[in-house]
Amino acid sequence: MAGWWHRRQRAFAAALAGLAAVTQREAHFRIHLLAAFVVLLSGALTGVSSGQWLAIIVCVALVLATEALNAAIEAVCDALHPQHHPLIGQAKDMAAAAVLIAALASMVVALLIFIPLWWPGHLHL
């Protein structure tokens, strides 16, 4: 049992190291962290419902996770093929597209949550 627990601790430490690395090295991740802070603060100040909180938290996690995966894919691509290659470029573009999709969907969710709360009567669903 001690070996199992030690492996879990090492895995958690590695995940925290990855989080620190993506935060330090990736400007877009930091931008998404700032956006997440603004949305979470807005939710707290607005008094969103528990269902709305769930949607906000899932969206924040989705955007941050896709940005971290995008950074990991870019790092692997750069390590394996430092020179320009069209397929490497496409892989990086596709990973960036995943972040864009998550961010745009999250913006739609935020608008659907906050517009009716801030401007009642302006959004009818």
C-alpha angles and dihedrals in degrees: 000000000000091000091052092051092046091053090051090051091051091048091050091048090051091051091051090049089052091050090051091048095050090046093050099041105035120069092189091056089054090049089053090048089054091048090049090052091051092048093046091048090047090051092050093048094043097047101233120193124258090256090052090049089053091053092046094049093047091049093048091049092047094052094045092045093049091047090051091049090048090053091048093050091049091049092050092046092050092048094048098041115015093173120078113274125172094227092049088050091051092049090052091047091051092050089050089049089057089057091047092051092049093046094048093047089049091051090053090051091049091050092048090052102040105035094065090045096047099033109026114205096023098098121044118187 
